[in-house]
Amino acid sequence: MTMKIALLPGDGIGPEIVREAKRVIDALARGGLAVETAEAPIGGAGVDAAGHPLPDATLALARASDAVLMGAVGGPKYDTLPRALRPEQGILGIRKALALFANLRPATLYPELVASSTLKPEVVAGLDLMIIRALTGDI
């Protein structure tokens, strides 16, 4: 069975990050992983492409996929848009539509970067953790 991954690069630094993640996915596919990807706009890119931060076609792709890989959204270009068209409304809309409740945020510190941290090396050396950010509450 082939895994279907929806790639939603977003805008700002999102496309750069998702592009590099796709390189990893492509390498895994060359190694035998049965995966296919499809890309759609969200956030400011959705506004630019279709006039809405969560275009219908993007939501349809996400619903038809086994996984969604989403990049960052937002930036000064979109600061003057009405609230309903702001990039973050794409995130809020897809969370609601897909009943999503958490973000997974990995944090790894490579040995070559230990000296770059403002924390003591013995505190950060070997850092490798997953932050699970719940999205079910308010402030």
Z-matrix of the N, CA and C atoms (Angstrom, degrees):
N
C 1 1.449
C 2 1.531 1 109.11
N 3 1.295 2 115.54 1 135.85
C 4 1.458 3 121.48 2 -179.04
C 5 1.525 4 110.05 3 -91.13
N 6 1.328 5 116.59 4 129.78
C 7 1.461 6 121.52 5 175.67
C 8 1.518 7 108.66 6 -81.12
N 9 1.321 8 115.50 7 132.90
C 10 1.461 9 121.03 8 178.71
C 11 1.520 10 108.72 9 -105.14
N 12 1.334 11 116.14 10 124.10
C 13 1.461 12 121.58 11 -179.71
C 14 1.530 13 109.13 12 -118.05
N 15 1.326 14 115.04 13 124.05
C 16 1.459 15 120.94 14 174.76
C 17 1.528 16 107.80 15 -85.65
N 18 1.306 17 117.36 16 124.99
C 19 1.455 18 122.66 17 177.00
C 20 1.526 19 108.15 18 -101.42
N 21 1.322 20 116.08 19 117.92
C 22 1.457 21 122.06 20 179.54
C 23 1.526 22 107.33 21 -119.43
N 24 1.334 23 117.64 22 86.78
C 25 1.459 24 120.99 23 -173.23
C 26 1.521 25 115.67 24 -63.13
N 27 1.330 26 117.32 25 -27.48
C 28 1.461 27 118.91 26 -176.74
C 29 1.515 28 111.07 27 75.15
N 30 1.326 29 115.18 28 -142.22
C 31 1.464 30 120.53 29 -177.80
C 32 1.528 31 108.05 30 -143.43
N 33 1.309 32 117.93 31 -168.39
C 34 1.470 33 119.76 32 -176.63
C 35 1.515 34 109.42 33 59.79
N 36 1.329 35 117.55 34 -126.21
C 37 1.469 36 121.83 35 178.79
C 38 1.521 37 112.32 36 -85.93
N 39 1.342 38 117.59 37 -6.01
C 40 1.460 39 121.24 38 -178.25
C 41 1.514 40 114.42 39 -54.41
N 42 1.340 41 119.48 40 -50.29
C 43 1.461 42 119.52 41 -178.83
C 44 1.535 43 113.41 42 -59.55
N 45 1.311 44 116.30 43 -37.61
C 46 1.469 45 119.58 44 179.28
C 47 1.529 46 110.86 45 -63.02
N 48 1.312 47 116.34 46 -42.86
C 49 1.465 48 120.88 47 -177.93
C 50 1.527 49 110.34 48 -69.70
N 51 1.325 50 117.17 49 -46.51
C 52 1.463 51 120.55 50 -178.69
C 53 1.528 52 110.16 51 -65.20
N 54 1.326 53 118.18 52 -35.89
C 55 1.470 54 121.49 53 177.44
C 56 1.532 55 110.30 54 -58.22
N 57 1.331 56 117.09 55 -43.18
C 58 1.467 57 120.04 56 179.73
C 59 1.528 58 111.26 57 -70.42
N 60 1.324 59 117.25 58 -37.18
C 61 1.471 60 120.40 59 176.55
C 62 1.529 61 110.13 60 -63.77
N 63 1.322 62 116.91 61 -37.49
C 64 1.460 63 120.52 62 178.66
C 65 1.529 64 110.94 63 -65.47
N 66 1.298 65 117.46 64 -32.92
C 67 1.467 66 120.06 65 175.52
C 68 1.523 67 110.61 66 -59.84
N 69 1.333 68 116.43 67 -39.69
C 70 1.467 69 120.91 68 177.90
C 71 1.532 70 109.63 69 -66.34
N 72 1.328 71 116.39 70 -45.79
C 73 1.470 72 120.71 71 178.57
C 74 1.524 73 110.08 72 -59.04
N 75 1.317 74 117.60 73 -44.58
C 76 1.464 75 121.65 74 179.78
C 77 1.531 76 111.27 75 -62.37
N 78 1.322 77 117.15 76 -39.23
C 79 1.465 78 120.58 77 177.86
C 80 1.529 79 110.70 78 -65.05
N 81 1.313 80 116.82 79 -40.06
C 82 1.463 81 120.36 80 176.79
C 83 1.525 82 110.95 81 -64.73
N 84 1.319 83 116.57 82 -37.97
C 85 1.468 84 120.61 83 177.99
C 86 1.524 85 110.51 84 -64.45
N 87 1.331 86 117.02 85 -40.91
C 88 1.475 87 119.95 86 177.29
C 89 1.521 88 110.61 87 -63.55
N 90 1.334 89 116.34 88 -26.33
C 91 1.461 90 121.07 89 179.01
C 92 1.524 91 113.02 90 -85.88
N 93 1.323 92 117.42 91 -0.62
C 94 1.452 93 119.48 92 175.33
C 95 1.522 94 116.07 93 117.51
N 96 1.315 95 118.48 94 -6.63
C 97 1.455 96 120.34 95 178.22
C 98 1.528 97 109.59 96 -67.81
N 99 1.314 98 116.39 97 128.51
C 100 1.469 99 121.13 98 179.47
C 101 1.523 100 108.29 99 -83.39
N 102 1.328 101 115.50 100 97.46
C 103 1.464 102 120.80 101 -176.85
C 104 1.518 103 109.85 102 -144.21
N 105 1.315 104 114.91 103 143.85
C 106 1.456 105 119.43 104 171.80
C 107 1.514 106 107.70 105 -133.45
N 108 1.311 107 115.83 106 147.86
C 109 1.457 108 120.90 107 -178.59
C 110 1.525 109 109.91 108 -123.72
N 111 1.317 110 113.54 109 153.41
C 112 1.461 111 120.77 110 172.90
C 113 1.519 112 106.06 111 -143.13
N 114 1.316 113 116.34 112 145.86
C 115 1.466 114 121.77 113 -174.06
C 116 1.522 115 110.96 114 -114.97
N 117 1.335 116 115.09 115 144.74
C 118 1.462 117 120.61 116 176.80
C 119 1.526 118 108.75 117 -149.07
N 120 1.340 119 116.64 118 155.62
C 121 1.471 120 120.08 119 -179.06
C 122 1.529 121 112.87 120 -81.81
N 123 1.314 122 114.62 121 149.25
C 124 1.463 123 122.56 122 174.15
C 125 1.524 124 107.39 123 -147.87
N 126 1.318 125 116.55 124 159.91
C 127 1.461 126 120.63 125 179.14
C 128 1.512 127 111.42 126 69.55
N 129 1.317 128 116.18 127 -139.85
C 130 1.460 129 120.62 128 179.03
C 131 1.512 130 112.02 129 -60.88
N 132 1.320 131 116.99 130 -34.58
C 133 1.465 132 120.17 131 177.11
C 134 1.522 133 110.74 132 -64.16
N 135 1.326 134 116.76 133 -34.33
C 136 1.457 135 121.14 134 175.65
C 137 1.520 136 111.52 135 -67.10
N 138 1.324 137 115.88 136 -40.28
C 139 1.469 138 120.85 137 177.12
C 140 1.530 139 109.03 138 -62.70
N 141 1.322 140 116.74 139 -46.32
C 142 1.462 141 120.75 140 -179.76
C 143 1.525 142 112.27 141 -62.67
N 144 1.329 143 116.98 142 -40.51
C 145 1.460 144 121.17 143 -174.62
C 146 1.527 145 113.98 144 -83.71
N 147 1.349 146 116.05 145 -36.28
C 148 1.463 147 118.34 146 -171.13
C 149 1.525 148 114.04 147 -136.84
N 150 1.344 149 116.95 148 4.16
C 151 1.454 150 119.22 149 177.65
C 152 1.510 151 115.31 150 81.01
N 153 1.348 152 117.86 151 9.48
C 154 1.467 153 121.18 152 -179.38
C 155 1.527 154 108.99 153 -149.92
N 156 1.351 155 118.20 154 143.04
C 157 1.464 156 119.83 155 -178.04
C 158 1.534 157 114.21 156 -68.48
N 159 1.330 158 117.51 157 -18.62
C 160 1.464 159 120.62 158 174.22
C 161 1.528 160 108.19 159 -133.10
N 162 1.326 161 116.05 160 82.42
C 163 1.463 162 119.64 161 -179.34
C 164 1.537 163 111.26 162 -59.71
N 165 1.324 164 116.03 163 149.62
C 166 1.468 165 120.61 164 179.76
C 167 1.525 166 111.77 165 -55.55
N 168 1.322 167 117.02 166 -40.69
C 169 1.471 168 120.41 167 -178.83
C 170 1.529 169 111.28 168 -65.03
N 171 1.328 170 117.24 169 -34.32
C 172 1.467 171 120.92 170 177.62
C 173 1.513 172 110.41 171 -66.46
N 174 1.312 173 116.52 172 -46.22
C 175 1.467 174 120.20 173 178.73
C 176 1.522 175 110.93 174 -63.24
N 177 1.319 176 117.50 175 -40.18
C 178 1.469 177 120.66 176 178.06
C 179 1.526 178 110.87 177 -62.22
N 180 1.333 179 117.36 178 -42.41
C 181 1.463 180 120.80 179 177.38
C 182 1.524 181 110.69 180 -61.97
N 183 1.328 182 117.09 181 -45.80
C 184 1.464 183 120.68 182 -179.75
C 185 1.526 184 110.84 183 -60.46
N 186 1.319 185 116.70 184 -42.32
C 187 1.472 186 120.43 185 179.93
C 188 1.521 187 112.01 186 -66.02
N 189 1.317 188 117.92 187 -31.45
C 190 1.462 189 122.09 188 -178.35
C 191 1.524 190 112.86 189 -85.45
N 192 1.339 191 117.37 190 -1.40
C 193 1.468 192 121.87 191 -175.54
C 194 1.520 193 111.27 192 -102.35
N 195 1.338 194 114.79 193 159.77
C 196 1.461 195 120.80 194 175.69
C 197 1.524 196 111.65 195 -83.68
N 198 1.332 197 116.29 196 -24.62
C 199 1.462 198 121.81 197 -178.74
C 200 1.520 199 108.87 198 -150.47
N 201 1.322 200 114.90 199 156.35
C 202 1.461 201 121.41 200 177.84
C 203 1.522 202 107.71 201 -126.89
N 204 1.327 203 116.20 202 127.36
C 205 1.457 204 122.44 203 174.64
C 206 1.512 205 106.67 204 -111.99
N 207 1.319 206 115.80 205 113.85
C 208 1.461 207 119.86 206 -173.66
C 209 1.519 208 111.04 207 -118.42
N 210 1.330 209 114.84 208 137.31
C 211 1.450 210 121.59 209 175.77
C 212 1.517 211 111.50 210 -91.38
N 213 1.306 212 115.67 211 -176.37
C 214 1.461 213 122.30 212 -179.24
C 215 1.522 214 110.65 213 -73.04
N 216 1.330 215 114.98 214 154.59
C 217 1.464 216 120.61 215 175.37
C 218 1.519 217 109.48 216 -131.30
N 219 1.315 218 115.06 217 157.80
C 220 1.462 219 120.74 218 174.24
C 221 1.511 220 113.08 219 104.32
N 222 1.312 221 114.11 220 157.61
C 223 1.448 222 120.37 221 178.59
C 224 1.508 223 109.41 222 166.58
N 225 1.324 224 116.62 223 168.05
C 226 1.460 225 121.47 224 -176.10
C 227 1.526 226 113.84 225 -56.42
N 228 1.309 227 117.80 226 -29.72
C 229 1.459 228 121.59 227 -179.88
C 230 1.534 229 111.65 228 -56.95
N 231 1.322 230 116.44 229 -28.95
C 232 1.463 231 120.83 230 -173.37
C 233 1.533 232 113.31 231 -106.15
N 234 1.320 233 117.68 232 4.89
C 235 1.467 234 121.71 233 -175.62
C 236 1.524 235 114.25 234 -62.99
N 237 1.308 236 117.70 235 -25.22
C 238 1.470 237 119.61 236 -176.23
C 239 1.530 238 112.78 237 -95.93
N 240 1.320 239 117.59 238 0.67
C 241 1.464 240 119.75 239 178.76
C 242 1.525 241 110.76 240 -69.42
N 243 1.329 242 117.25 241 152.32
C 244 1.465 243 119.52 242 173.33
C 245 1.529 244 109.66 243 -59.65
N 246 1.311 245 116.76 244 150.91
C 247 1.465 246 122.22 245 -175.76
C 248 1.538 247 112.64 246 -49.01
N 249 1.310 248 118.35 247 -42.27
C 250 1.470 249 122.00 248 -177.24
C 251 1.525 250 112.92 249 -65.63
N 252 1.318 251 117.88 250 -17.56
C 253 1.467 252 121.51 251 -178.72
C 254 1.522 253 113.38 252 -109.60
N 255 1.322 254 117.41 253 4.26
C 256 1.464 255 120.11 254 -179.86
C 257 1.532 256 109.60 255 -67.90
N 258 1.316 257 118.61 256 147.98
C 259 1.463 258 122.33 257 -177.21
C 260 1.529 259 114.25 258 -53.30
N 261 1.322 260 117.35 259 -38.98
C 262 1.470 261 119.56 260 -177.65
C 263 1.530 262 112.67 261 -63.79
N 264 1.338 263 117.16 262 -18.97
C 265 1.463 264 119.70 263 176.28
C 266 1.537 265 110.84 264 -66.60
N 267 1.315 266 116.94 265 -24.97
C 268 1.463 267 120.43 266 174.24
C 269 1.510 268 111.14 267 -65.82
N 270 1.333 269 115.84 268 -42.71
C 271 1.466 270 120.42 269 178.11
C 272 1.524 271 109.91 270 -64.67
N 273 1.318 272 116.36 271 -49.60
C 274 1.465 273 120.42 272 -178.79
C 275 1.530 274 110.89 273 -60.57
N 276 1.325 275 116.24 274 -39.93
C 277 1.457 276 120.03 275 -179.57
C 278 1.514 277 113.38 276 -66.30
N 279 1.328 278 116.83 277 -42.46
C 280 1.468 279 119.16 278 -179.03
C 281 1.523 280 110.84 279 -71.58
N 282 1.327 281 117.33 280 -35.43
C 283 1.468 282 119.80 281 175.25
C 284 1.517 283 110.65 282 -58.74
N 285 1.313 284 115.85 283 -47.21
C 286 1.462 285 120.25 284 -178.39
C 287 1.527 286 111.03 285 -66.50
N 288 1.320 287 117.09 286 -47.26
C 289 1.460 288 121.27 287 -176.79
C 290 1.525 289 112.98 288 -63.22
N 291 1.325 290 117.01 289 -34.32
C 292 1.464 291 121.09 290 -177.67
C 293 1.524 292 112.71 291 -100.92
N 294 1.338 293 117.02 292 4.27
C 295 1.475 294 122.35 293 -179.47
C 296 1.532 295 111.26 294 55.39
N 297 1.323 296 116.38 295 45.72
C 298 1.465 297 121.98 296 178.92
C 299 1.526 298 109.18 297 -86.17
N 300 1.325 299 116.10 298 147.89
C 301 1.453 300 119.11 299 -175.34
C 302 1.520 301 115.09 300 -135.72
N 303 1.326 302 118.00 301 0.38
C 304 1.461 303 118.48 302 -177.67
C 305 1.519 304 110.86 303 -154.29
N 306 1.327 305 115.10 304 153.45
C 307 1.464 306 122.78 305 170.23
C 308 1.519 307 107.40 306 -108.92
N 309 1.314 308 116.47 307 143.05
C 310 1.463 309 121.42 308 173.65
C 311 1.512 310 107.17 309 -106.24
N 312 1.328 311 116.22 310 122.51
C 313 1.459 312 120.66 311 -176.83
C 314 1.534 313 109.92 312 -128.11
N 315 1.324 314 115.86 313 97.73
C 316 1.465 315 119.11 314 179.79
C 317 1.526 316 111.42 315 -71.76
N 318 1.310 317 115.58 316 147.34
C 319 1.470 318 121.31 317 176.27
C 320 1.526 319 107.65 318 -136.02
N 321 1.320 320 115.49 319 115.69
C 322 1.463 321 121.69 320 179.20
C 323 1.517 322 108.08 321 -130.98
N 324 1.309 323 116.57 322 135.93
C 325 1.462 324 120.44 323 176.38
C 326 1.526 325 107.91 324 -113.51
N 327 1.302 326 115.31 325 116.03
C 328 1.455 327 120.59 326 -179.66
C 329 1.529 328 109.40 327 -76.70
N 330 1.340 329 116.42 328 145.89
C 331 1.469 330 120.26 329 -177.19
C 332 1.526 331 113.74 330 -52.49
N 333 1.329 332 116.63 331 -34.54
C 334 1.464 333 120.65 332 -179.02
C 335 1.529 334 112.93 333 -65.88
N 336 1.326 335 117.29 334 -17.47
C 337 1.459 336 120.96 335 -176.67
C 338 1.528 337 114.12 336 -106.91
N 339 1.319 338 117.89 337 1.27
C 340 1.472 339 120.85 338 -178.37
C 341 1.526 340 110.83 339 -55.90
N 342 1.309 341 118.10 340 -42.96
C 343 1.473 342 120.89 341 -177.52
C 344 1.532 343 111.96 342 -68.99
N 345 1.331 344 118.44 343 -15.71
C 346 1.463 345 121.68 344 179.65
C 347 1.525 346 112.93 345 -80.41
N 348 1.312 347 116.19 346 -15.00
C 349 1.464 348 120.19 347 -177.84
C 350 1.525 349 110.90 348 -76.51
N 351 1.325 350 115.66 349 149.05
C 352 1.463 351 119.60 350 174.85
C 353 1.527 352 111.04 351 -80.87
N 354 1.324 353 117.22 352 -9.21
C 355 1.462 354 121.68 353 176.72
C 356 1.526 355 109.90 354 -88.11
N 357 1.305 356 115.89 355 159.60
C 358 1.462 357 120.16 356 178.42
C 359 1.524 358 110.13 357 -62.50
N 360 1.333 359 116.62 358 140.12
C 361 1.468 360 119.98 359 -178.75
C 362 1.520 361 113.33 360 -52.98
N 363 1.320 362 118.18 361 -38.34
C 364 1.466 363 120.18 362 -178.53
C 365 1.532 364 112.36 363 -69.33
N 366 1.327 365 116.25 364 -17.64
C 367 1.470 366 120.20 365 177.86
C 368 1.530 367 110.92 366 -83.37
N 369 1.331 368 117.51 367 -40.10
C 370 1.467 369 120.49 368 -173.91
C 371 1.523 370 114.94 369 -100.74
N 372 1.323 371 118.21 370 -15.82
C 373 1.462 372 120.37 371 -178.98
C 374 1.527 373 109.70 372 -56.78
N 375 1.309 374 116.05 373 131.43
C 376 1.462 375 120.97 374 177.79
C 377 1.519 376 114.45 375 81.38
N 378 1.322 377 117.26 376 8.81
C 379 1.468 378 120.11 377 -179.70
C 380 1.529 379 110.50 378 -58.47
N 381 1.300 380 116.65 379 124.52
C 382 1.468 381 122.75 380 177.97
C 383 1.519 382 106.65 381 -158.48
N 384 1.327 383 115.49 382 97.32
C 385 1.458 384 118.43 383 -177.19
C 386 1.516 385 111.48 384 -144.10
N 387 1.305 386 114.91 385 165.58
C 388 1.454 387 121.91 386 178.37
C 389 1.521 388 107.74 387 -119.14
N 390 1.327 389 115.16 388 122.90
C 391 1.456 390 120.45 389 176.97
C 392 1.529 391 106.28 390 -95.62
N 393 1.315 392 116.28 391 125.81
C 394 1.458 393 121.65 392 176.40
C 395 1.518 394 106.08 393 -106.55
N 396 1.319 395 115.61 394 112.03
C 397 1.460 396 121.30 395 -176.43
C 398 1.513 397 108.76 396 -101.46
N 399 1.319 398 115.89 397 110.72
C 400 1.456 399 120.97 398 179.07
C 401 1.517 400 110.07 399 -72.44
N 402 1.309 401 116.38 400 142.11
C 403 1.462 402 121.94 401 -177.67
C 404 1.516 403 110.81 402 -118.73
N 405 1.308 404 116.88 403 25.83
C 406 1.469 405 119.70 404 -173.02
C 407 1.501 406 113.87 405 -97.10
N 408 1.326 407 118.98 406 -7.45
C 409 1.458 408 120.45 407 -177.24
C 410 1.502 409 112.14 408 -122.10
N 411 1.309 410 114.09 409 -176.32
C 412 1.444 411 121.07 410 178.07
C 413 1.519 412 107.06 411 -110.30
N 414 1.302 413 116.74 412 -163.52
C 415 1.459 414 121.14 413 -177.82
C 416 1.507 415 110.77 414 -58.68
